[in-house]
């Protein structure tokens, strides 16, 4: 089953801070792993981000939510800031 990827509007700002090589890795992960079997490669989050999942790509984390046939990408941020940023965006 293939999921449809939807992105939070702030993802553009996230990607501006990432170098091209890493952007390509992230794109590949999103299109292959996340869009096909997000539960296998992701890890469920807890507490304030319960219901969301995270996936690691180098020092960056991708936080997303699975809703039926869609995956909503909430943030792609460096690991030291990911939870603070994600918590603000989930609103």
C-alpha positions in Angstrom: 0.0 0.0 0.0 1.3 3.4 -0.9 0.6 6.5 1.3 0.2 10.0 0.1 2.8 12.4 1.6 1.5 15.8 2.8 3.9 18.4 4.2 3.4 21.1 6.8 4.0 24.6 5.2 7.1 25.2 7.4 8.9 22.2 5.9 10.3 24.6 3.2 12.1 26.5 6.0 13.4 23.3 7.5 14.9 22.2 4.1 16.7 25.5 3.6 18.9 24.6 6.6 19.9 21.2 5.2 22.7 20.6 2.7 21.9 19.1 -0.7 23.4 15.7 -0.1 21.3 15.2 3.1 18.2 16.5 1.3 18.6 13.8 -1.3 18.9 11.1 1.5 15.8 12.5 3.2 13.8 12.5 0.0 14.8 8.9 -0.7 13.7 7.8 2.8 10.4 9.6 2.5 9.6 8.2 -0.9 10.7 4.6 -0.2 10.3 3.9 3.5 7.8 6.4 4.8 5.5 6.3 1.8 5.3 2.5 1.8 5.8 1.1 5.3 5.9 4.0 7.8 5.3 1.8 10.9 8.2 -0.5 10.1 10.9 2.2 9.9 9.4 4.8 12.3 9.2 4.8 16.0 6.1 6.0 17.9 6.5 9.1 20.0 5.1 9.6 23.5 3.8 12.3 25.9 2.9 15.6 24.1 3.6 14.0 20.7 1.6 10.8 21.2 0.1 9.7 17.9 3.1 11.0 15.9 6.1 9.0 14.7 9.7 9.8 14.2 12.3 8.6 11.7 16.1 9.2 11.9 18.2 10.3 8.9 21.7 11.1 10.1 21.5 13.8 12.7 18.0 14.9 11.5 14.6 13.6 12.5 11.4 13.4 10.5 8.3 13.7 12.6 5.1 12.6 11.0 1.5 11.4 11.6 -0.3 8.6 9.8 -3.9 9.4 9.0 -5.6 6.7 6.9 -3.8 6.7 3.5 -1.9 9.9 4.2 1.3 10.7 6.0 1.5 14.2 7.3 5.1 15.4 7.6 5.2 17.8 10.5 9.0 18.6 10.8 12.4 17.7 9.4 14.8 19.2 12.0 18.1 18.6 13.6 17.8 16.2 16.6 18.5 18.8 19.2 15.5 20.9 18.2 13.0 18.4 16.8 10.7 18.0 19.8 10.4 21.7 20.6 9.6 22.5 16.9 7.2 19.6 16.4 5.3 20.4 19.6 4.7 24.0 18.4 3.6 22.9 14.9 1.1 20.2 15.9 -1.4 22.8 17.0 
